Amino acid sequence: MEAVFKQGGRLEGTLQGGPGKAFSLPGQARWQVSWQDLNLQPFASLLPAGTVVKGRLTGRLQGDLSGGRQLAADGELAIADGEIVGRGDHGQIRIPVQNATIALHWREAWLRGRTDLQLGEYGRLHGTFRLPVPARLPVRISPEGELDIAVDGRSSELGLLTALLPGAVQESRGRLELELRGRGTWAQPQLSGTARLLDAGAYLPVAGIELRKVALLARLDKDRVLIDNLALQSGEGTLQGQGSLQLRDWKPADYDLTLKGHRVQLINLPELQVMADPDLQLHGTASGLRLTGTVKLPEVLIRDNKKPSVITPSDDVVLVGQPVPEKTAGDFHIRSDIRLLLGDHVLVKAYGLDARLTGELRLTDIGAEAMTAEGRISVAEGLYAAYGTRLDITRGNLLFHGPLDQPALDIVALRTVGKVKAGVQVSGTPRAPVVKLTSDPAMSDSDRLAYIILGRASARNAGEADLLMTAGGLLLSQGESVVMRDRLKRQLGVDVLGFEAGGGSGVDDVAGSMLTIGKYLSPSLYVSIGQSLFSNTQEFRLRYSLGKHWELESATGEESGVDLFYKIEFR
């Protein structure tokens, strides 16, 4: 018998024996089957979807048949110059199969064999087996027969995680040593073994941290996986863990894990640095996870001098043409009860704030969207700098009773000038803060603002009004700033008092900022003077109305010109 396949390869077989009964195998026979260069791609259906298998399969099986039922067979299979390509959502991984062999020996009550898999620089896997499969027709597995399986392997990570998770993991490395033993019966196998992860590590760019000396020692004991040791280093700190995993039908049923660490670097970015001392207990099942324990943050540094320029939409905004994600509860639930403690070096240096924080929170019910918190975070010492002035934070509290991102604000920041204390009082929430001026003794808001910015009462001149109006816009919430601007305009007798940002972005936008005072000399004639906040640049504008739709405007400054405008009013 001979067959040639379209995809390549050849199959040959022979059967020699004496005559037997009609429609049955001969009583005595010798048989042989061999194949050369069979394409492995059709076997990819046995592997996970999306897997591509390359290579050629060569092998042979030969044996004897006696008494019409008794078998004796030997064989070997080999794959050379193969490759397995796995594709995922984030990338693909290529594993070279340098050489793979299986040798079989089938006699009497046992099927014995050995395997050897060489994956090039990725490692090697070797195994032996003895299975209770009697060499007799019809072939049946003996459920009470003893089995003996031994597998040991060595592999190197060599960037596999980096290939599967590009951008999330970089410079991954490590060595895995595996020893597995299977005994017992086919009906009740008893598995045992160990797995060791050595000299592993990776860089996580999203957190800016490098994990070093990652090690794992795990043991398989029947239907239970015991994690004797889990260890890693991050920054100057270490993390240790122990746990167990219960298997049911070879699927995870429940698991427990304890994690303890000291000065573990969680985040190391220019704008945020976090060290933690975790003491956590995790207990999970297939339907949920419960997380309890304590996390102390001995050192935190929040540092960002760039004010966000993008206005983010609120949670209830729906973009036209974009699908609305459905909120589902899901089958997996996470519950928590974590005590979060702030250490002695929790510092904030951002947006004019320079403060040291203390406090304690209880974090509960971590869901798919939010975390709830109970507790208080306070400003132990700090100041707020804005528009050339520094305010001492005399009272600073964030009160948590609900969602973590919606604490109640209770902040007072004051500047002391002699016997006068003037400053701002902040209430509301971070998403909707309410900022008001306060002073002791009581005085008008314009004088309060003057003491904050100038260190004295307002002189009520135009230049000072510009300064105070702009400072009020920076310090106060929107509604309070508008009221302040209207009061200053009435005091000075001007029609327009405004602050214009530059036409660029970032630094250019700030550098081009200008204060403008304008007055209508007649219903048709308007004049204004602008002064740059950060240079000696001045601008004079004159605008004259020629009629209902036409206006003529002249500007004199660094750039001078005349413009003619045509107006269309929509009602």
Secondary structure as the mmCIF struct_conf table of DSSP 4:
data_model
#
loop_
_struct_conf.conf_type_id
_struct_conf.id
_struct_conf.beg_label_comp_id
_struct_conf.beg_label_asym_id
_struct_conf.beg_label_seq_id
_struct_conf.end_label_comp_id
_struct_conf.end_label_asym_id
_struct_conf.end_label_seq_id
STRN STRN1 GLU A 2 VAL A 4
TURN_TY1_P TURN_TY1_P1 LYS A 6 GLN A 7
BEND BEND1 GLY A 8 GLY A 8
STRN STRN2 ARG A 10 GLY A 17
BEND BEND2 LYS A 21 LYS A 21
TURN_TY1_P TURN_TY1_P2 ALA A 22 PHE A 23
BEND BEND3 SER A 24 SER A 24
BEND BEND4 GLY A 27 GLN A 28
STRN STRN3 ALA A 29 ASN A 39
BEND BEND5 LEU A 40 LEU A 40
HELX_RH_3T_P HELX_RH_3T_P1 GLN A 41 LEU A 46
BEND BEND6 LEU A 47 LEU A 47
TURN_TY1_P TURN_TY1_P3 ALA A 49 GLY A 50
STRN STRN4 VAL A 52 SER A 66
TURN_TY1_P TURN_TY1_P4 GLY A 67 ARG A 69
STRN STRN5 GLN A 70 ARG A 87
BEND BEND7 ASP A 89 HIS A 90
STRN STRN6 GLN A 92 ARG A 107
TURN_TY1_P TURN_TY1_P5 GLU A 108 ALA A 109
STRN STRN7 TRP A 110 GLN A 118
HELX_RH_3T_P HELX_RH_3T_P2 GLY A 120 TYR A 122
STRN STRN8 GLY A 123 LEU A 131
BEND BEND8 ALA A 135 ALA A 135
STRN STRN9 ARG A 136 ARG A 136
BEND BEND9 LEU A 137 PRO A 138
HELX_LH_PP_P HELX_LH_PP_P1 VAL A 139 VAL A 139
TURN_TY1_P TURN_TY1_P6 PRO A 143 GLU A 144
BEND BEND10 GLY A 145 GLY A 145
STRN STRN10 GLU A 146 GLU A 146
STRN STRN11 ASP A 148 SER A 156
TURN_TY1_P TURN_TY1_P7 LEU A 158 GLY A 159
HELX_RH_AL_P HELX_RH_AL_P1 LEU A 160 LEU A 164
BEND BEND11 LEU A 165 LEU A 165
TURN_TY1_P TURN_TY1_P8 PRO A 166 ALA A 168
STRN STRN12 GLN A 170 GLY A 184
STRN STRN13 THR A 185 THR A 185
BEND BEND12 TRP A 186 GLN A 188
STRN STRN14 PRO A 189 LEU A 204
TURN_TY1_P TURN_TY1_P9 PRO A 205 GLY A 208
STRN STRN15 ILE A 209 ASP A 221
TURN_TY1_P TURN_TY1_P10 LYS A 222 ASP A 223
STRN STRN16 ARG A 224 SER A 234
TURN_TY1_P TURN_TY1_P11 GLY A 235 GLU A 236
STRN STRN17 GLY A 237 ARG A 248
TURN_TY1_P TURN_TY1_P12 ASP A 249 TRP A 250
STRN STRN18 LYS A 251 HIS A 262
BEND BEND13 ARG A 263 ARG A 263
STRN STRN19 VAL A 264 LEU A 269
TURN_TY1_P TURN_TY1_P13 PRO A 270 GLU A 271
STRN STRN20 LEU A 272 THR A 285
BEND BEND14 ALA A 286 SER A 287
STRN STRN21 GLY A 288 ASP A 304
BEND BEND15 LYS A 306 LYS A 306
HELX_LH_PP_P HELX_LH_PP_P2 LYS A 307 PRO A 308
BEND BEND16 VAL A 310 VAL A 310
HELX_LH_PP_P HELX_LH_PP_P3 ILE A 311 SER A 314
TURN_TY1_P TURN_TY1_P14 ASP A 315 ASP A 316
TURN_TY1_P TURN_TY1_P15 VAL A 320 GLY A 321
BEND BEND17 GLN A 322 GLN A 322
HELX_LH_PP_P HELX_LH_PP_P4 PRO A 323 LYS A 327
BEND BEND18 ASP A 331 ASP A 331
STRN STRN22 HIS A 333 ALA A 350
TURN_TY1_P TURN_TY1_P16 TYR A 351 GLY A 352
STRN STRN23 LEU A 353 THR A 364
BEND BEND19 ALA A 368 GLU A 369
STRN STRN24 THR A 372 ALA A 386
TURN_TY1_P TURN_TY1_P17 TYR A 387 GLY A 388
STRN STRN25 THR A 389 PRO A 403
TURN_TY1_P TURN_TY1_P18 LEU A 404 ASP A 405
HELX_LH_PP_P HELX_LH_PP_P5 PRO A 407 PRO A 407
STRN STRN26 ALA A 408 VAL A 417
TURN_TY1_P TURN_TY1_P19 GLY A 418 LYS A 419
STRN STRN27 VAL A 420 GLY A 428
BEND BEND20 PRO A 430 ALA A 432
STRN STRN28 PRO A 433 ASP A 440
BEND BEND21 PRO A 441 PRO A 441
HELX_RH_AL_P HELX_RH_AL_P2 ASP A 445 ILE A 453
TURN_TY1_P TURN_TY1_P20 LEU A 454 LEU A 454
BEND BEND22 GLY A 455 ARG A 456
HELX_RH_AL_P HELX_RH_AL_P3 ALA A 462 LEU A 475
BEND BEND23 LEU A 476 LEU A 476
HELX_RH_AL_P HELX_RH_AL_P4 GLN A 478 LEU A 492
TURN_TY1_P TURN_TY1_P21 GLY A 493 GLY A 493
BEND BEND24 ASP A 495 ASP A 495
STRN STRN29 VAL A 496 GLU A 500
BEND BEND25 GLY A 503 SER A 505
TURN_TY1_P TURN_TY1_P22 GLY A 506 GLY A 506
HELX_RH_AL_P HELX_RH_AL_P5 VAL A 507 ALA A 511
TURN_TY1_P TURN_TY1_P23 GLY A 512 GLY A 512
STRN STRN30 MET A 514 SER A 522
TURN_TY1_P TURN_TY1_P24 PRO A 523 SER A 524
STRN STRN31 LEU A 525 SER A 532
BEND BEND26 LEU A 533 ASN A 536
STRN STRN32 GLN A 538 SER A 545
BEND BEND27 GLY A 547 HIS A 549
STRN STRN33 TRP A 550 THR A 556
BEND BEND28 GLY A 557 GLU A 559
STRN STRN34 GLY A 561 TYR A 566
#
